[in-house]
Amino acid sequence: MNEPAETLEHLFLLRLRGQGPEHPRTRATLQNLIVGKRTRAADIGATEAELPEGIDPDGVRLDGDHVDAEIHLQQLAMHLQQHRVDKLGGDDPRTMIATAYLAYALALGDHLDGQVESAAVLAEDAHDGLADAADEHAEHLGDHDLETAAFIHEWISEKLALS
């Protein structure tokens, strides 16, 4: 664990386990991890978005104590995931862990109807892909990627079961 990113990845996993996915410091750690992976300011800039098809303004929830931080994290996670898809392809383990981060950010915020359900699909895909990569001893698989993706997948599945 010599690299700062590996340290942040491990800290994120420890916070998921210890403080829980919904703790503000867990969210802040993922934000720092993502920002650390994206060094150019243009890569993490905000973009204006439209509501997804089928979601009307009544399906938007912007109440709560950390809405701005949650939305900012979602934007960062979307940019990182899209950047990795574009540069590395969808099957690269680095893309899959970014997909798990995106799933976490979407489920944490849950600001749109259907957002947790979409996050569950992303989390399952990321976990399954990382499990396959681990079985194949794939290059670029981080020390904590599979465990982090598994935790995120389980947390989102539990969240869905409770709703």
N, CA and C atoms as a LAMMPS dump frame, in Angstrom:
ITEM: TIMESTEP
0
ITEM: NUMBER OF ATOMS
489
ITEM: BOX BOUNDS ff ff ff
-5.0000000000000000e+02 5.0000000000000000e+02
-5.0000000000000000e+02 5.0000000000000000e+02
-5.0000000000000000e+02 5.0000000000000000e+02
ITEM: ATOMS id mol type element x y z
1 1 1 N 0.827 -1.188 0
2 1 2 C 0 0 0
3 1 3 C 0.87 1.25 0
4 2 1 N 1.665 1.413 -1.028
5 2 2 C 2.556 2.555 -1.099
6 2 3 C 1.909 3.748 -1.769
7 3 1 N 0.994 3.519 -2.658
8 3 2 C 0.373 4.591 -3.414
9 3 3 C -0.696 5.286 -2.584
10 4 1 N -0.793 6.631 -2.667
11 4 2 C -1.851 7.336 -1.935
12 4 3 C -3.244 6.856 -2.321
13 5 1 N -3.469 6.538 -3.602
14 5 2 C -4.791 6.071 -4.027
15 5 3 C -5.131 4.75 -3.355
16 6 1 N -4.147 3.852 -3.232
17 6 2 C -4.405 2.584 -2.553
18 6 3 C -4.768 2.827 -1.097
19 7 1 N -4.139 3.807 -0.482
20 7 2 C -4.458 4.141 0.898
21 7 3 C -5.878 4.66 0.995
22 8 1 N -6.285 5.532 0.081
23 8 2 C -7.655 6.046 0.085
24 8 3 C -8.662 4.944 -0.226
25 9 1 N -8.321 4.042 -1.123
26 9 2 C -9.221 2.929 -1.426
27 9 3 C -9.432 2.065 -0.186
28 10 1 N -8.359 1.816 0.535
29 10 2 C -8.466 1.027 1.758
30 10 3 C -9.248 1.796 2.825
31 11 1 N -8.987 3.082 2.961
32 11 2 C -9.724 3.905 3.918
33 11 3 C -11.213 3.926 3.576
34 12 1 N -11.544 4.017 2.291
35 12 2 C -12.952 3.993 1.884
36 12 3 C -13.6 2.679 2.313
37 13 1 N -12.942 1.567 2.081
38 13 2 C -13.481 0.27 2.494
39 13 3 C -13.637 0.214 4.014
40 14 1 N -12.649 0.691 4.747
41 14 2 C -12.742 0.695 6.211
42 14 3 C -13.903 1.558 6.689
43 15 1 N -14.104 2.699 6.048
44 15 2 C -15.232 3.573 6.427
45 15 3 C -16.569 2.918 6.071
46 16 1 N -16.643 2.263 4.918
47 16 2 C -17.877 1.542 4.562
48 16 3 C -18.226 0.547 5.655
49 17 1 N -17.217 -0.232 6.065
50 17 2 C -17.436 -1.26 7.082
51 17 3 C -17.686 -0.668 8.468
52 18 1 N -16.874 0.312 8.858
53 18 2 C -16.903 0.812 10.226
54 18 3 C -17.945 1.885 10.492
55 19 1 N -17.956 2.916 9.668
56 19 2 C -18.884 4.022 9.892
57 19 3 C -20.188 3.843 9.13
58 20 1 N -20.142 3.042 8.1
59 20 2 C -21.331 2.782 7.309
60 20 3 C -21.379 3.612 6.05
61 21 1 N -22.115 3.131 5.048
62 21 2 C -22.184 3.8 3.75
63 21 3 C -22.802 5.201 3.81
64 22 1 N -23.653 5.449 4.778
65 22 2 C -24.358 6.726 4.797
66 22 3 C -23.68 7.787 5.645
67 23 1 N -22.555 7.474 6.246
68 23 2 C -21.841 8.442 7.074
69 23 3 C -21.187 9.504 6.179
70 24 1 N -21.261 10.778 6.566
71 24 2 C -20.665 11.839 5.743
72 24 3 C -19.169 11.653 5.484
73 25 1 N -18.44 11.082 6.405
74 25 2 C -16.999 10.881 6.184
75 25 3 C -16.739 9.771 5.164
76 26 1 N -17.635 8.798 5.077
77 26 2 C -17.501 7.766 4.056
78 26 3 C -17.665 8.413 2.683
79 27 1 N -18.712 9.233 2.557
80 27 2 C -18.943 9.949 1.296
81 27 3 C -17.751 10.84 0.964
82 28 1 N -17.239 11.573 1.942
83 28 2 C -16.116 12.484 1.712
84 28 3 C -14.856 11.722 1.302
85 29 1 N -14.657 10.549 1.861
86 29 2 C -13.488 9.748 1.489
87 29 3 C -13.576 9.311 0.034
88 30 1 N -14.769 8.883 -0.401
89 30 2 C -14.914 8.509 -1.809
90 30 3 C -14.707 9.728 -2.698
91 31 1 N -15.21 10.862 -2.293
92 31 2 C -15.003 12.072 -3.086
93 31 3 C -13.51 12.365 -3.221
94 32 1 N -12.769 12.293 -2.135
95 32 2 C -11.326 12.535 -2.192
96 32 3 C -10.622 11.497 -3.065
97 33 1 N -11.07 10.252 -2.983
98 33 2 C -10.492 9.2 -3.8
99 33 3 C -10.707 9.497 -5.288
100 34 1 N -11.919 9.869 -5.644
101 34 2 C -12.225 10.16 -7.053
102 34 3 C -11.452 11.377 -7.537
103 35 1 N -11.443 12.433 -6.741
104 35 2 C -10.717 13.643 -7.146
105 35 3 C -9.232 13.325 -7.319
106 36 1 N -8.697 12.464 -6.458
107 36 2 C -7.296 12.073 -6.582
108 36 3 C -7.004 11.318 -7.865
109 37 1 N -7.987 10.634 -8.393
110 37 2 C -7.813 9.889 -9.641
111 37 3 C -7.997 10.781 -10.863
112 38 1 N -8.602 11.91 -10.67
113 38 2 C -8.855 12.837 -11.772
114 38 3 C -8.121 14.13 -11.472
115 39 1 N -7.011 14.363 -12.088
116 39 2 C -6.164 15.483 -11.73
117 39 3 C -6.45 16.763 -12.508
118 40 1 N -7.084 16.652 -13.652
119 40 2 C -7.353 17.863 -14.423
120 40 3 C -8.708 18.434 -14.05
121 41 1 N -8.754 19.732 -13.763
122 41 2 C -9.999 20.382 -13.341
123 41 3 C -11.107 20.203 -14.373
124 42 1 N -10.762 20.193 -15.648
125 42 2 C -11.782 20.043 -16.694
126 42 3 C -12.464 18.683 -16.606
127 43 1 N -11.747 17.691 -16.101
128 43 2 C -12.308 16.35 -16.015
129 43 3 C -13.373 16.218 -14.937
130 44 1 N -13.375 17.112 -13.951
131 44 2 C -14.324 16.974 -12.853
132 44 3 C -15.317 18.125 -12.812
133 45 1 N -15.382 18.91 -13.868
134 45 2 C -16.321 20.016 -13.901
135 45 3 C -17.752 19.535 -13.961
136 46 1 N -18.639 20.336 -13.445
137 46 2 C -20.059 19.991 -13.439
138 46 3 C -20.657 20.223 -14.82
139 47 1 N -21.603 19.401 -15.162
140 47 2 C -22.349 19.588 -16.396
141 47 3 C -23.822 19.646 -16.049
142 48 1 N -24.549 20.345 -16.864
143 48 2 C -25.982 20.44 -16.631
144 48 3 C -26.653 19.185 -17.168
145 49 1 N -27.597 18.68 -16.423
146 49 2 C -28.248 17.437 -16.822
147 49 3 C -29.754 17.622 -16.868
148 50 1 N -30.377 16.818 -17.703
149 50 2 C -31.83 16.793 -17.77
150 50 3 C -32.314 15.603 -16.961
151 51 1 N -33.582 15.641 -16.584
152 51 2 C -34.154 14.513 -15.873
153 51 3 C -34.186 13.304 -16.793
154 52 1 N -33.921 12.127 -16.248
155 52 2 C -33.996 10.913 -17.072
156 52 3 C -35.41 10.722 -17.615
157 53 1 N -35.487 10.019 -18.722
158 53 2 C -36.776 9.738 -19.334
159 53 3 C -37.674 9.007 -18.332
160 54 1 N -38.906 9.433 -18.244
161 54 2 C -39.867 8.812 -17.353
162 54 3 C -39.902 9.391 -15.939
163 55 1 N -38.999 10.316 -15.632
164 55 2 C -38.978 10.949 -14.305
165 55 3 C -39.52 12.361 -14.456
166 56 1 N -40.58 12.658 -13.713
167 56 2 C -41.099 14.02 -13.73
168 56 3 C -40.614 14.743 -12.475
169 57 1 N -40.799 16.051 -12.416
170 57 2 C -40.297 16.815 -11.262
171 57 3 C -40.803 16.309 -9.909
172 58 1 N -41.965 15.654 -9.868
173 58 2 C -42.46 15.107 -8.604
174 58 3 C -41.622 13.923 -8.128
175 59 1 N -40.852 13.327 -9.004
176 59 2 C -40.005 12.193 -8.655
177 59 3 C -38.617 12.591 -8.191
178 60 1 N -38.414 13.889 -7.966
179 60 2 C -37.125 14.402 -7.534
180 60 3 C -37.207 14.746 -6.047
181 61 1 N -36.222 14.281 -5.273
182 61 2 C -36.158 14.553 -3.838
183 61 3 C -34.853 15.291 -3.538
184 62 1 N -34.979 16.533 -3.147
185 62 2 C -33.79 17.339 -2.851
186 62 3 C -33.816 17.856 -1.414
187 63 1 N -34.338 17.034 -0.523
188 63 2 C -34.344 17.408 0.876
189 63 3 C -33.275 16.599 1.604
190 64 1 N -32.9 17.039 2.75
191 64 2 C -31.872 16.34 3.522
192 64 3 C -30.71 17.255 3.819
193 65 1 N -29.85 16.79 4.686
194 65 2 C -28.749 17.617 5.166
195 65 3 C -27.566 17.707 4.218
196 66 1 N -27.4 16.743 3.334
197 66 2 C -26.173 16.671 2.536
198 66 3 C -26.444 16.605 1.041
199 67 1 N -27.545 17.185 0.593
200 67 2 C -27.945 17.065 -0.81
201 67 3 C -26.869 17.577 -1.758
202 68 1 N -26.328 18.762 -1.498
203 68 2 C -25.324 19.322 -2.404
204 68 3 C -24.088 18.432 -2.485
205 69 1 N -23.639 17.922 -1.352
206 69 2 C -22.463 17.048 -1.339
207 69 3 C -22.756 15.73 -2.057
208 70 1 N -23.96 15.195 -1.872
209 70 2 C -24.327 13.941 -2.547
210 70 3 C -24.392 14.123 -4.05
211 71 1 N -24.964 15.236 -4.489
212 71 2 C -25.048 15.507 -5.926
213 71 3 C -23.657 15.724 -6.514
214 72 1 N -22.813 16.433 -5.79
215 72 2 C -21.443 16.648 -6.258
216 72 3 C -20.709 15.307 -6.397
217 73 1 N -20.891 14.424 -5.416
218 73 2 C -20.266 13.104 -5.493
219 73 3 C -20.799 12.326 -6.692
220 74 1 N -22.099 12.399 -6.938
221 74 2 C -22.665 11.713 -8.102
222 74 3 C -22.036 12.232 -9.39
223 75 1 N -21.872 13.544 -9.502
224 75 2 C -21.263 14.109 -10.704
225 75 3 C -19.827 13.636 -10.874
226 76 1 N -19.067 13.646 -9.781
227 76 2 C -17.683 13.173 -9.849
228 76 3 C -17.626 11.709 -10.265
229 77 1 N -18.488 10.894 -9.654
230 77 2 C -18.492 9.465 -9.962
231 77 3 C -18.904 9.22 -11.413
232 78 1 N -19.884 9.972 -11.913
233 78 2 C -20.294 9.825 -13.318
234 78 3 C -19.154 10.18 -14.258
235 79 1 N -18.456 11.275 -13.96
236 79 2 C -17.348 11.689 -14.818
237 79 3 C -16.224 10.653 -14.804
238 80 1 N -15.878 10.144 -13.62
239 80 2 C -14.816 9.142 -13.536
240 80 3 C -15.21 7.877 -14.299
241 81 1 N -16.412 7.402 -14.089
242 81 2 C -16.854 6.181 -14.741
243 81 3 C -16.881 6.354 -16.264
244 82 1 N -17.425 7.46 -16.741
245 82 2 C -17.487 7.695 -18.187
246 82 3 C -16.091 7.855 -18.78
247 83 1 N -15.223 8.544 -18.072
248 83 2 C -13.846 8.713 -18.528
249 83 3 C -13.16 7.365 -18.688
250 84 1 N -13.367 6.482 -17.724
251 84 2 C -12.741 5.159 -17.789
252 84 3 C -13.357 4.285 -18.876
253 85 1 N -14.66 4.37 -19.056
254 85 2 C -15.284 3.628 -20.168
255 85 3 C -14.672 4.086 -21.483
256 86 1 N -14.569 5.4 -21.665
257 86 2 C -14.033 5.947 -22.908
258 86 3 C -12.57 5.559 -23.129
259 87 1 N -11.759 5.574 -22.08
260 87 2 C -10.32 5.342 -22.209
261 87 3 C -9.918 3.872 -22.091
262 88 1 N -10.635 3.124 -21.238
263 88 2 C -10.2 1.763 -20.923
264 88 3 C -11.163 0.679 -21.386
265 89 1 N -12.4 1.061 -21.674
266 89 2 C -13.425 0.089 -22.031
267 89 3 C -14.19 -0.363 -20.793
268 90 1 N -15.348 -0.943 -21.021
269 90 2 C -16.234 -1.312 -19.933
270 90 3 C -15.799 -2.516 -19.124
271 91 1 N -14.912 -3.355 -19.659
272 91 2 C -14.518 -4.584 -18.978
273 91 3 C -13.243 -4.454 -18.155
274 92 1 N -12.593 -3.314 -18.204
275 92 2 C -11.366 -3.12 -17.433
276 92 3 C -11.708 -3.033 -15.942
277 93 1 N -10.942 -3.68 -15.079
278 93 2 C -11.229 -3.616 -13.648
279 93 3 C -11.267 -2.189 -13.094
280 94 1 N -10.478 -1.289 -13.656
281 94 2 C -10.498 0.108 -13.192
282 94 3 C -11.822 0.771 -13.541
283 95 1 N -12.416 0.385 -14.653
284 95 2 C -13.736 0.889 -15.015
285 95 3 C -14.793 0.28 -14.106
286 96 1 N -14.648 -1.008 -13.818
287 96 2 C -15.65 -1.681 -12.981
288 96 3 C -15.694 -1.115 -11.566
289 97 1 N -14.538 -0.772 -10.986
290 97 2 C -14.57 -0.2 -9.642
291 97 3 C -15.157 1.207 -9.703
292 98 1 N -14.902 1.927 -10.78
293 98 2 C -15.533 3.239 -10.943
294 98 3 C -17.047 3.086 -11.054
295 99 1 N -17.503 2.015 -11.679
296 99 2 C -18.936 1.733 -11.769
297 99 3 C -19.503 1.436 -10.387
298 100 1 N -18.76 0.719 -9.562
299 100 2 C -19.197 0.469 -8.18
300 100 3 C -19.287 1.776 -7.4
301 101 1 N -18.313 2.666 -7.587
302 101 2 C -18.362 3.976 -6.918
303 101 3 C -19.6 4.755 -7.367
304 102 1 N -19.898 4.7 -8.652
305 102 2 C -21.08 5.382 -9.17
306 102 3 C -22.343 4.789 -8.558
307 103 1 N -22.415 3.481 -8.474
308 103 2 C -23.583 2.829 -7.861
309 103 3 C -23.751 3.303 -6.424
310 104 1 N -22.663 3.356 -5.682
311 104 2 C -22.708 3.838 -4.302
312 104 3 C -23.251 5.265 -4.246
313 105 1 N -22.7 6.145 -5.08
314 105 2 C -23.106 7.554 -5.057
315 105 3 C -24.585 7.713 -5.393
316 106 1 N -25.066 6.963 -6.372
317 106 2 C -26.478 7.053 -6.754
318 106 3 C -27.386 6.534 -5.644
319 107 1 N -27.034 5.411 -5.049
320 107 2 C -27.87 4.84 -3.984
321 107 3 C -27.826 5.691 -2.724
322 108 1 N -26.686 6.274 -2.44
323 108 2 C -26.558 7.127 -1.263
324 108 3 C -27.495 8.312 -1.367
325 109 1 N -27.497 8.966 -2.525
326 109 2 C -28.337 10.149 -2.703
327 109 3 C -29.81 9.802 -2.829
328 110 1 N -30.117 8.837 -3.669
329 110 2 C -31.508 8.438 -3.913
330 110 3 C -32.4 9.658 -4.119
331 111 1 N -31.988 10.545 -5.028
332 111 2 C -32.716 11.79 -5.265
333 111 3 C -33.758 11.687 -6.362
334 112 1 N -33.766 10.572 -7.098
335 112 2 C -34.722 10.391 -8.185
336 112 3 C -35.427 9.056 -8.031
337 113 1 N -36.688 9.01 -8.414
338 113 2 C -37.394 7.726 -8.438
339 113 3 C -36.609 6.764 -9.327
340 114 1 N -36.419 5.545 -8.859
341 114 2 C -35.722 4.529 -9.628
342 114 3 C -34.213 4.573 -9.519
343 115 1 N -33.672 5.527 -8.78
344 115 2 C -32.218 5.679 -8.712
345 115 3 C -31.552 4.51 -7.974
346 116 1 N -32.152 4.029 -6.913
347 116 2 C -31.564 2.907 -6.18
348 116 3 C -31.631 1.641 -7.036
349 117 1 N -32.71 1.481 -7.768
350 117 2 C -32.823 0.326 -8.657
351 117 3 C -31.738 0.357 -9.733
352 118 1 N -31.492 1.524 -10.3
353 118 2 C -30.42 1.662 -11.293
354 118 3 C -29.062 1.393 -10.658
355 119 1 N -28.883 1.888 -9.443
356 119 2 C -27.629 1.659 -8.72
357 119 3 C -27.419 0.17 -8.467
358 120 1 N -28.504 -0.555 -8.18
359 120 2 C -28.395 -1.991 -7.916
360 120 3 C -27.881 -2.737 -9.149
361 121 1 N -28.357 -2.35 -10.319
362 121 2 C -27.898 -2.984 -11.565
363 121 3 C -26.416 -2.696 -11.774
364 122 1 N -26.021 -1.449 -11.58
365 122 2 C -24.607 -1.081 -11.733
366 122 3 C -23.733 -1.829 -10.729
367 123 1 N -24.196 -1.902 -9.478
368 123 2 C -23.416 -2.563 -8.43
369 123 3 C -23.239 -4.045 -8.726
370 124 1 N -24.3 -4.681 -9.196
371 124 2 C -24.211 -6.107 -9.529
372 124 3 C -23.253 -6.336 -10.691
373 125 1 N -23.369 -5.506 -11.726
374 125 2 C -22.468 -5.636 -12.879
375 125 3 C -21.01 -5.441 -12.463
376 126 1 N -20.774 -4.41 -11.64
377 126 2 C -19.409 -4.126 -11.197
378 126 3 C -18.864 -5.275 -10.353
379 127 1 N -19.665 -5.758 -9.418
380 127 2 C -19.212 -6.857 -8.56
381 127 3 C -18.919 -8.109 -9.377
382 128 1 N -19.837 -8.481 -10.239
383 128 2 C -19.645 -9.686 -11.054
384 128 3 C -18.415 -9.555 -11.953
385 129 1 N -18.244 -8.386 -12.554
386 129 2 C -17.081 -8.165 -13.418
387 129 3 C -15.772 -8.222 -12.651
388 130 1 N -15.762 -7.638 -11.451
389 130 2 C -14.543 -7.678 -10.644
390 130 3 C -14.27 -9.09 -10.124
391 131 1 N -15.322 -9.847 -9.816
392 131 2 C -15.139 -11.239 -9.392
393 131 3 C -14.519 -12.055 -10.528
394 132 1 N -14.992 -11.843 -11.752
395 132 2 C -14.408 -12.524 -12.91
396 132 3 C -12.951 -12.113 -13.096
397 133 1 N -12.675 -10.82 -12.93
398 133 2 C -11.304 -10.328 -13.083
399 133 3 C -10.39 -10.953 -12.025
400 134 1 N -10.904 -11.097 -10.805
401 134 2 C -10.102 -11.713 -9.741
402 134 3 C -9.825 -13.182 -10.066
403 135 1 N -10.819 -13.87 -10.593
404 135 2 C -10.641 -15.275 -10.971
405 135 3 C -9.584 -15.43 -12.065
406 136 1 N -9.507 -14.429 -12.922
407 136 2 C -8.564 -14.471 -14.046
408 136 3 C -7.241 -13.804 -13.706
409 137 1 N -7.096 -13.343 -12.455
410 137 2 C -5.888 -12.644 -12.014
411 137 3 C -5.568 -11.469 -12.938
412 138 1 N -6.595 -10.693 -13.211
413 138 2 C -6.473 -9.592 -14.176
414 138 3 C -5.528 -8.501 -13.675
415 139 1 N -4.867 -7.933 -14.629
416 139 2 C -4.024 -6.777 -14.37
417 139 3 C -4.928 -5.6 -13.976
418 140 1 N -4.429 -4.707 -13.171
419 140 2 C -5.123 -3.483 -12.76
420 140 3 C -6.253 -3.716 -11.762
421 141 1 N -6.307 -4.87 -11.149
422 141 2 C -7.288 -5.117 -10.095
423 141 3 C -6.655 -4.67 -8.785
424 142 1 N -7.283 -3.682 -8.136
425 142 2 C -6.749 -3.16 -6.884
426 142 3 C -6.924 -4.144 -5.741
427 143 1 N -6.113 -3.98 -4.713
428 143 2 C -6.137 -4.882 -3.563
429 143 3 C -7.5 -4.97 -2.893
430 144 1 N -8.26 -3.89 -2.918
431 144 2 C -9.518 -3.833 -2.18
432 144 3 C -10.744 -3.695 -3.087
433 145 1 N -10.535 -3.74 -4.384
434 145 2 C -11.627 -3.482 -5.325
435 145 3 C -12.781 -4.475 -5.193
436 146 1 N -12.48 -5.762 -5.172
437 146 2 C -13.537 -6.766 -5.124
438 146 3 C -14.301 -6.682 -3.807
439 147 1 N -13.599 -6.518 -2.708
440 147 2 C -14.264 -6.428 -1.405
441 147 3 C -15.129 -5.172 -1.318
442 148 1 N -14.632 -4.071 -1.854
443 148 2 C -15.405 -2.826 -1.852
444 148 3 C -16.658 -2.983 -2.704
445 149 1 N -16.503 -3.547 -3.888
446 149 2 C -17.659 -3.751 -4.774
447 149 3 C -18.678 -4.695 -4.143
448 150 1 N -18.201 -5.718 -3.459
449 150 2 C -19.114 -6.653 -2.784
450 150 3 C -19.887 -5.942 -1.683
451 151 1 N -19.211 -5.112 -0.911
452 151 2 C -19.882 -4.383 0.165
453 151 3 C -20.95 -3.457 -0.408
454 152 1 N -20.584 -2.708 -1.452
455 152 2 C -21.528 -1.777 -2.075
456 152 3 C -22.727 -2.548 -2.63
457 153 1 N -22.479 -3.656 -3.3
458 153 2 C -23.554 -4.469 -3.868
459 153 3 C -24.496 -4.969 -2.773
460 154 1 N -23.946 -5.491 -1.693
461 154 2 C -24.773 -5.989 -0.584
462 154 3 C -25.568 -4.864 0.07
463 155 1 N -24.93 -3.722 0.283
464 155 2 C -25.602 -2.584 0.917
465 155 3 C -26.79 -2.117 0.071
466 156 1 N -26.588 -1.998 -1.229
467 156 2 C -27.664 -1.548 -2.106
468 156 3 C -28.773 -2.6 -2.15
469 157 1 N -28.424 -3.868 -2.184
470 157 2 C -29.438 -4.924 -2.17
471 157 3 C -30.277 -4.855 -0.899
472 158 1 N -29.64 -4.633 0.245
473 158 2 C -30.371 -4.481 1.502
474 158 3 C -31.271 -3.242 1.482
475 159 1 N -30.753 -2.177 0.923
476 159 2 C -31.522 -0.929 0.817
477 159 3 C -32.782 -1.149 -0.028
478 160 1 N -32.636 -1.89 -1.115
479 160 2 C -33.794 -2.202 -1.971
480 160 3 C -34.808 -3.08 -1.229
481 161 1 N -34.301 -4.034 -0.499
482 161 2 C -35.2 -4.948 0.227
483 161 3 C -36.02 -4.21 1.286
484 162 1 N -35.471 -3.148 1.844
485 162 2 C -36.152 -2.381 2.865
486 162 3 C -37.184 -1.401 2.304
487 163 1 N -37.066 -1.109 1.015
488 163 2 C -37.998 -0.111 0.447
489 163 3 C -39.267 -0.727 -0.07
